[in-house]
Amino acid sequence: MSSDTSILLNRVFTRNTLREIVEGNYSDTYATAIHRYVTDPSGKDNRQLISEIYTVLRKEYRNEYFYKNTILNKLLLGVHKPTTTTALTEVAIGKSKADFVLINGRAIVYEIKTELDNLDRLESQIENYFKAFTRVSILTSEDHVDALQKRLASSPVGICVLTKKSTIKERKQPQEYVDELNKDTMFRILRKHEYEGIIVKHFGALPDVSQFEYYRACKQLFFQIDTYVAYTDFVTTLKKRGQIDMEMYRQIPYELKFLVYFSGFKKDDYRRLHSFLQQKEVIPCTSLI
């Protein structure tokens, strides 16, 4: 696949393109993708057109979005329920960013290694993730499985495979590993109101200090909490982040589930997207990527 093609496909399924569609009812990136990947768009609504473009991902270019959307559909929406389980993405942990975190009764970090990726940074990523979470699993392609099984044979890290049929199979179950949990790393992930809630729970009040000293004072109190207790509160707090309108979200097509879940949609956004998906007019693209 050419670099121009991969650039275009990577741009189609992004929050920027989705926002252009929702707010302006038009995206040049999307229009270009229709021109390039849909043989005969006439008479097809946008829901169908998006599905056909996504099929190109599934068959020819299983990029990071394809993996993320698949794991969200298969695990969050298939195995668990969004009402009892929360998903997070791009969580900054040390010098790494967790691709996908699933929080139910426990939390699991999923690091995605597609067939387009190499495994160069894997060890440093795993090391960072264990500073904030006790379970880590690699979601990868069949191409990387043998290498990962050798590298992670004695590791608590799990391995899941996204098969050629787009199913997810667990090859190695993640084991709980608490030795590297780091309260400083956890604290940095929490938002102000989140760490304040934990501090009030344990100490009954927030520190009465100047604004300049406040952050450090809060961190010092957080550090006084037992590490595993702090971790339990940390996970419980992060779980509260996943609040979506399930009635409206159910109407979102499979191909866009991941994007919409993490786009902070309001009711008007859902309505505008729903209207767009039903439209059949195709506006010619003004430029080709």
C-alpha positions as a Markdown table, in Angstrom:
| # | Residue | x | y | z |
|---|---|---|---|---|
| 1 | Met | 0.0 | 0.0 | 0.0 |
| 2 | Ser | 1.4 | 3.4 | -1.0 |
| 3 | Ser | 2.3 | 6.0 | 1.6 |
| 4 | Asp | -0.4 | 8.4 | 0.2 |
| 5 | Thr | -3.0 | 5.7 | 0.7 |
| 6 | Ser | -1.9 | 5.0 | 4.3 |
| 7 | Ile | -1.9 | 8.7 | 5.1 |
| 8 | Leu | -5.4 | 9.1 | 3.8 |
| 9 | Leu | -6.8 | 6.1 | 5.6 |
| 10 | Asn | -5.1 | 7.2 | 8.9 |
| 11 | Arg | -6.8 | 10.6 | 8.5 |
| 12 | Val | -10.3 | 9.4 | 7.8 |
| 13 | Phe | -11.0 | 7.8 | 11.1 |
| 14 | Thr | -9.8 | 10.6 | 13.4 |
| 15 | Arg | -11.6 | 12.9 | 15.8 |
| 16 | Asn | -10.7 | 15.9 | 13.5 |
| 17 | Thr | -12.4 | 14.4 | 10.5 |
| 18 | Leu | -15.4 | 13.3 | 12.6 |
| 19 | Arg | -15.7 | 16.9 | 14.0 |
| 20 | Glu | -15.6 | 18.3 | 10.5 |
| 21 | Ile | -18.4 | 16.0 | 9.5 |
| 22 | Val | -20.5 | 16.8 | 12.6 |
| 23 | Glu | -20.0 | 20.6 | 12.7 |
| 24 | Gly | -19.7 | 21.3 | 9.0 |
| 25 | Asn | -21.4 | 18.4 | 7.3 |
| 26 | Tyr | -18.4 | 18.0 | 5.1 |
| 27 | Ser | -14.8 | 16.8 | 5.3 |
| 28 | Asp | -12.4 | 17.0 | 2.4 |
| 29 | Thr | -10.5 | 14.0 | 3.8 |
| 30 | Tyr | -13.7 | 11.9 | 3.8 |
| 31 | Ala | -14.7 | 13.1 | 0.3 |
| 32 | Thr | -11.3 | 12.1 | -1.0 |
| 33 | Ala | -11.6 | 8.7 | 0.6 |
| 34 | Ile | -14.9 | 8.1 | -1.1 |
| 35 | His | -13.4 | 9.1 | -4.4 |
| 36 | Arg | -10.5 | 6.7 | -3.9 |
| 37 | Tyr | -12.1 | 3.7 | -2.3 |
| 38 | Val | -15.8 | 3.5 | -3.2 |
| 39 | Thr | -16.4 | 2.1 | -6.7 |
| 40 | Asp | -19.9 | 3.5 | -7.2 |
| 41 | Pro | -21.0 | 5.9 | -4.4 |
| 42 | Ser | -24.2 | 7.0 | -6.2 |
| 43 | Gly | -27.4 | 6.1 | -4.2 |
| 44 | Lys | -25.4 | 5.1 | -1.1 |
| 45 | Asp | -25.9 | 7.0 | 2.1 |
| 46 | Asn | -22.9 | 8.0 | 4.3 |
| 47 | Arg | -23.4 | 5.1 | 6.6 |
| 48 | Gln | -22.8 | 2.7 | 3.7 |
| 49 | Leu | -19.9 | 4.8 | 2.4 |
| 50 | Ile | -18.1 | 4.8 | 5.7 |
| 51 | Ser | -18.6 | 1.0 | 5.9 |
| 52 | Glu | -17.0 | 0.5 | 2.6 |
| 53 | Ile | -14.0 | 2.7 | 3.5 |
| 54 | Tyr | -13.6 | 0.8 | 6.7 |
| 55 | Thr | -13.7 | -2.5 | 4.8 |
| 56 | Val | -10.4 | -1.3 | 3.1 |
| 57 | Leu | -8.9 | -1.0 | 6.6 |
| 58 | Arg | -10.1 | -4.5 | 7.5 |
| 59 | Lys | -8.8 | -6.2 | 4.3 |
| 60 | Glu | -5.7 | -4.1 | 3.4 |
| 61 | Tyr | -4.5 | -1.8 | 6.1 |
| 62 | Arg | -5.2 | -2.8 | 9.7 |
| 63 | Asn | -3.9 | 0.3 | 11.3 |
| 64 | Glu | -4.0 | 1.4 | 15.0 |
| 65 | Tyr | -7.6 | 2.7 | 14.6 |
| 66 | Phe | -8.8 | -0.6 | 13.3 |
| 67 | Tyr | -7.3 | -2.4 | 16.4 |
| 68 | Lys | -8.7 | 0.2 | 18.8 |
| 69 | Asn | -12.1 | 0.1 | 17.3 |
| 70 | Thr | -12.1 | -3.7 | 17.3 |
| 71 | Ile | -11.1 | -4.0 | 20.9 |
| 72 | Leu | -13.7 | -1.5 | 22.0 |
| 73 | Asn | -16.4 | -3.3 | 20.0 |
| 74 | Lys | -15.4 | -6.8 | 21.1 |
| 75 | Leu | -14.5 | -6.2 | 24.7 |
| 76 | Leu | -16.2 | -3.1 | 26.0 |
| 77 | Leu | -19.4 | -3.6 | 24.0 |
| 78 | Gly | -19.3 | -7.3 | 23.4 |
| 79 | Val | -18.0 | -8.9 | 26.6 |
| 80 | His | -18.7 | -6.2 | 29.1 |
| 81 | Lys | -21.2 | -3.3 | 29.2 |
| 82 | Pro | -20.4 | 0.4 | 29.0 |
| 83 | Thr | -22.7 | 1.0 | 32.0 |
| 84 | Thr | -20.4 | -1.1 | 34.2 |
| 85 | Thr | -17.1 | -0.8 | 32.4 |
| 86 | Thr | -15.0 | 2.2 | 31.3 |
| 87 | Ala | -12.5 | 2.5 | 28.5 |
| 88 | Leu | -9.7 | 5.1 | 28.3 |
| 89 | Thr | -7.3 | 5.9 | 25.5 |
| 90 | Glu | -4.0 | 7.7 | 25.1 |
| 91 | Val | -3.4 | 7.8 | 28.9 |
| 92 | Ala | 0.0 | 9.4 | 29.5 |
| 93 | Ile | 2.0 | 7.1 | 31.9 |
| 94 | Gly | 5.5 | 8.3 | 32.4 |
| 95 | Lys | 7.1 | 8.7 | 29.0 |
| 96 | Ser | 4.6 | 6.4 | 27.3 |
| 97 | Lys | 0.9 | 6.6 | 26.3 |
| 98 | Ala | -1.4 | 3.6 | 27.0 |
| 99 | Asp | -3.3 | 2.8 | 23.8 |
| 100 | Phe | -6.4 | 1.4 | 25.6 |
| 101 | Val | -7.3 | 0.9 | 29.2 |
| 102 | Leu | -10.3 | -1.2 | 30.2 |
| 103 | Ile | -11.6 | -0.7 | 33.7 |
| 104 | Asn | -14.3 | -3.0 | 35.2 |
| 105 | Gly | -13.7 | -4.6 | 38.6 |
| 106 | Arg | -10.0 | -4.3 | 37.7 |
| 107 | Ala | -8.0 | -2.4 | 35.1 |
| 108 | Ile | -6.0 | -3.8 | 32.2 |
| 109 | Val | -3.7 | -1.8 | 29.9 |
| 110 | Tyr | -3.7 | -2.9 | 26.3 |
| 111 | Glu | -0.6 | -2.0 | 24.3 |
| 112 | Ile | -1.4 | -2.3 | 20.6 |
| 113 | Lys | 1.3 | -3.7 | 18.2 |
| 114 | Thr | -0.2 | -3.9 | 14.7 |
| 115 | Glu | 1.4 | -5.7 | 11.8 |
| 116 | Leu | 2.6 | -2.2 | 10.8 |
| 117 | Asp | 4.5 | -1.7 | 14.0 |
| 118 | Asn | 7.8 | -2.9 | 15.4 |
| 119 | Leu | 8.5 | -4.0 | 18.9 |
| 120 | Asp | 11.4 | -1.7 | 19.6 |
| 121 | Arg | 9.9 | 0.3 | 22.5 |
| 122 | Leu | 7.9 | -2.5 | 24.1 |
| 123 | Glu | 10.0 | -3.1 | 27.2 |
| 124 | Ser | 10.1 | 0.6 | 28.2 |
| 125 | Gln | 6.3 | 0.9 | 27.6 |
| 126 | Ile | 5.6 | -2.1 | 29.8 |
| 127 | Glu | 7.9 | -0.7 | 32.5 |
| 128 | Asn | 5.9 | 2.6 | 32.5 |
| 129 | Tyr | 2.5 | 0.9 | 32.5 |
| 130 | Phe | 3.3 | -1.2 | 35.6 |
| 131 | Lys | 4.0 | 2.0 | 37.5 |
| 132 | Ala | 0.3 | 2.9 | 37.2 |
| 133 | Phe | -1.6 | -0.4 | 36.6 |
| 134 | Thr | -1.2 | -3.9 | 37.8 |
| 135 | Arg | -2.2 | -5.8 | 34.6 |
| 136 | Val | -0.8 | -5.3 | 31.1 |
| 137 | Ser | -1.6 | -7.1 | 27.9 |
| 138 | Ile | -0.3 | -6.8 | 24.3 |
| 139 | Leu | -2.9 | -6.8 | 21.5 |
| 140 | Thr | -1.1 | -7.8 | 18.4 |
| 141 | Ser | -1.3 | -9.4 | 15.0 |
| 142 | Glu | -0.5 | -13.0 | 14.2 |
| 143 | Asp | 2.8 | -11.8 | 12.7 |
| 144 | His | 4.2 | -10.8 | 16.1 |
| 145 | Val | 2.9 | -13.7 | 18.3 |
| 146 | Asp | 5.9 | -16.0 | 18.2 |
| 147 | Ala | 8.4 | -13.2 | 19.0 |
| 148 | Leu | 6.2 | -11.9 | 21.8 |
| 149 | Gln | 5.7 | -15.3 | 23.4 |
| 150 | Lys | 9.5 | -15.7 | 23.5 |
| 151 | Arg | 10.1 | -12.2 | 24.9 |
| 152 | Leu | 7.3 | -12.4 | 27.5 |
| 153 | Ala | 7.6 | -16.0 | 28.5 |
| 154 | Ser | 8.5 | -15.2 | 32.1 |
| 155 | Ser | 6.7 | -11.9 | 32.2 |
| 156 | Pro | 3.3 | -11.2 | 33.9 |
| 157 | Val | 2.3 | -9.4 | 30.6 |
| 158 | Gly | -0.6 | -11.1 | 28.7 |
| 159 | Ile | -0.9 | -11.5 | 24.9 |
| 160 | Cys | -4.0 | -11.2 | 22.8 |
| 161 | Val | -4.2 | -11.7 | 19.1 |
| 162 | Leu | -6.4 | -9.9 | 16.6 |
| 163 | Thr | -6.9 | -12.7 | 14.1 |
| 164 | Lys | -7.2 | -12.4 | 10.3 |
| 165 | Lys | -11.0 | -12.9 | 10.9 |
| 166 | Ser | -11.0 | -9.9 | 13.2 |
| 167 | Thr | -11.7 | -11.9 | 16.4 |
| 168 | Ile | -9.6 | -11.4 | 19.6 |
| 169 | Lys | -8.1 | -14.5 | 21.1 |
| 170 | Glu | -6.2 | -14.5 | 24.4 |
| 171 | Arg | -2.9 | -16.5 | 24.0 |
| 172 | Lys | -1.5 | -15.6 | 27.4 |
| 173 | Gln | -3.4 | -14.3 | 30.4 |
| 174 | Pro | -2.1 | -11.2 | 32.2 |
| 175 | Gln | -1.0 | -11.7 | 35.8 |
| 176 | Glu | -1.4 | -9.1 | 38.5 |
| 177 | Tyr | 2.0 | -7.4 | 39.2 |
| 178 | Val | 2.1 | -4.8 | 41.9 |
| 179 | Asp | 5.9 | -4.5 | 42.6 |
| 180 | Glu | 6.4 | -1.4 | 40.4 |
| 181 | Leu | 3.3 | 0.6 | 41.4 |
| 182 | Asn | 4.3 | 4.2 | 41.8 |
| 183 | Lys | 2.2 | 6.8 | 43.6 |
| 184 | Asp | 3.8 | 9.7 | 41.9 |
| 185 | Thr | 2.9 | 8.2 | 38.5 |
| 186 | Met | -0.6 | 7.5 | 39.5 |
| 187 | Phe | -1.0 | 11.0 | 41.0 |
| 188 | Arg | 0.1 | 12.7 | 37.8 |
| 189 | Ile | -2.6 | 10.8 | 35.8 |
| 190 | Leu | -5.4 | 12.0 | 38.1 |
| 191 | Arg | -7.2 | 15.3 | 37.5 |
| 192 | Lys | -7.5 | 17.9 | 40.3 |
| 193 | His | -11.0 | 17.0 | 41.3 |
| 194 | Glu | -10.1 | 13.3 | 41.2 |
| 195 | Tyr | -7.1 | 13.4 | 43.6 |
| 196 | Glu | -9.1 | 15.8 | 45.8 |
| 197 | Gly | -11.9 | 13.2 | 46.1 |
| 198 | Ile | -9.3 | 10.5 | 47.2 |
| 199 | Ile | -7.7 | 12.9 | 49.7 |
| 200 | Val | -11.1 | 13.9 | 51.3 |
| 201 | Lys | -12.0 | 10.2 | 51.5 |
| 202 | His | -8.9 | 9.4 | 53.6 |
| 203 | Phe | -8.2 | 12.6 | 55.5 |
| 204 | Gly | -11.6 | 14.2 | 55.7 |
| 205 | Ala | -10.5 | 17.6 | 54.3 |
| 206 | Leu | -8.3 | 19.2 | 51.7 |
| 207 | Pro | -5.0 | 20.9 | 52.7 |
| 208 | Asp | -5.4 | 24.5 | 54.0 |
| 209 | Val | -2.4 | 26.0 | 52.2 |
| 210 | Ser | -1.7 | 28.7 | 49.6 |
| 211 | Gln | -2.5 | 28.1 | 46.0 |
| 212 | Phe | 1.2 | 27.9 | 45.3 |
| 213 | Glu | 1.7 | 25.0 | 47.8 |
| 214 | Tyr | -1.6 | 23.3 | 47.2 |
| 215 | Tyr | -0.6 | 20.7 | 44.5 |
| 216 | Arg | 2.5 | 19.6 | 46.5 |
| 217 | Ala | 0.5 | 19.4 | 49.7 |
| 218 | Cys | -2.1 | 17.2 | 48.0 |
| 219 | Lys | 0.6 | 15.0 | 46.6 |
| 220 | Gln | 2.2 | 14.6 | 50.0 |
| 221 | Leu | -1.1 | 13.4 | 51.5 |
| 222 | Phe | -1.7 | 11.0 | 48.6 |
| 223 | Phe | 1.8 | 9.6 | 49.3 |
| 224 | Gln | 0.7 | 8.8 | 52.9 |
| 225 | Ile | -1.9 | 6.3 | 51.6 |
| 226 | Asp | -0.8 | 2.7 | 51.4 |
| 227 | Thr | 0.3 | 2.0 | 47.8 |
| 228 | Tyr | -2.3 | -0.7 | 47.0 |
| 229 | Val | -5.1 | 1.2 | 48.7 |
| 230 | Ala | -4.1 | 4.2 | 46.7 |
| 231 | Tyr | -4.1 | 2.1 | 43.5 |
| 232 | Thr | -7.6 | 0.8 | 44.3 |
| 233 | Asp | -8.9 | 4.3 | 44.8 |
| 234 | Phe | -7.1 | 5.4 | 41.6 |
| 235 | Val | -8.8 | 2.8 | 39.5 |
| 236 | Thr | -12.2 | 3.4 | 41.0 |
| 237 | Thr | -11.8 | 7.1 | 40.3 |
| 238 | Leu | -10.7 | 6.6 | 36.7 |
| 239 | Lys | -13.7 | 4.3 | 36.1 |
| 240 | Lys | -16.0 | 7.3 | 36.7 |
| 241 | Arg | -14.6 | 9.1 | 33.6 |
| 242 | Gly | -16.5 | 6.9 | 31.1 |
| 243 | Gln | -19.9 | 8.6 | 31.0 |
| 244 | Ile | -21.7 | 8.4 | 27.7 |
| 245 | Asp | -25.4 | 8.6 | 26.6 |
| 246 | Met | -26.0 | 4.9 | 25.9 |
| 247 | Glu | -29.4 | 5.4 | 24.3 |
| 248 | Met | -27.9 | 7.7 | 21.6 |
| 249 | Tyr | -24.6 | 5.7 | 21.4 |
| 250 | Arg | -26.3 | 2.5 | 20.5 |
| 251 | Gln | -27.3 | 4.1 | 17.2 |
| 252 | Ile | -23.6 | 4.7 | 16.2 |
| 253 | Pro | -22.4 | 2.4 | 13.5 |
| 254 | Tyr | -19.7 | -0.2 | 14.3 |
| 255 | Glu | -17.1 | 1.6 | 12.3 |
| 256 | Leu | -17.3 | 4.8 | 14.4 |
| 257 | Lys | -17.8 | 3.4 | 17.8 |
| 258 | Phe | -14.3 | 4.1 | 19.1 |
| 259 | Leu | -14.2 | 7.7 | 17.7 |
| 260 | Val | -17.6 | 8.7 | 19.1 |
| 261 | Tyr | -16.9 | 7.1 | 22.5 |
| 262 | Phe | -13.9 | 9.3 | 23.0 |
| 263 | Ser | -15.3 | 12.5 | 21.4 |
| 264 | Gly | -17.4 | 13.8 | 24.3 |
| 265 | Phe | -20.5 | 13.9 | 22.2 |
| 266 | Lys | -23.6 | 15.9 | 23.3 |
| 267 | Lys | -27.1 | 15.2 | 22.2 |
| 268 | Asp | -26.9 | 17.7 | 19.3 |
| 269 | Asp | -23.7 | 16.0 | 18.1 |
| 270 | Tyr | -25.4 | 12.7 | 18.0 |
| 271 | Arg | -28.3 | 14.1 | 16.1 |
| 272 | Arg | -26.1 | 15.9 | 13.6 |
| 273 | Leu | -24.1 | 12.7 | 13.0 |
| 274 | His | -27.2 | 10.6 | 12.6 |
| 275 | Ser | -28.5 | 13.1 | 10.0 |
| 276 | Phe | -25.2 | 13.0 | 8.1 |
| 277 | Leu | -25.2 | 9.2 | 8.1 |
| 278 | Gln | -28.6 | 9.2 | 6.4 |
| 279 | Gln | -27.6 | 11.6 | 3.7 |
| 280 | Lys | -27.0 | 10.3 | 0.2 |
| 281 | Glu | -25.5 | 13.4 | -1.5 |
| 282 | Val | -21.8 | 13.1 | -2.2 |
| 283 | Ile | -19.9 | 16.4 | -2.4 |
| 284 | Pro | -16.9 | 16.2 | -4.8 |
| 285 | Cys | -13.6 | 16.5 | -3.0 |
| 286 | Thr | -11.7 | 19.7 | -3.7 |
| 287 | Ser | -8.3 | 18.2 | -3.5 |
| 288 | Leu | -6.7 | 14.7 | -3.5 |
| 289 | Ile | -4.4 | 13.6 | -0.7 |
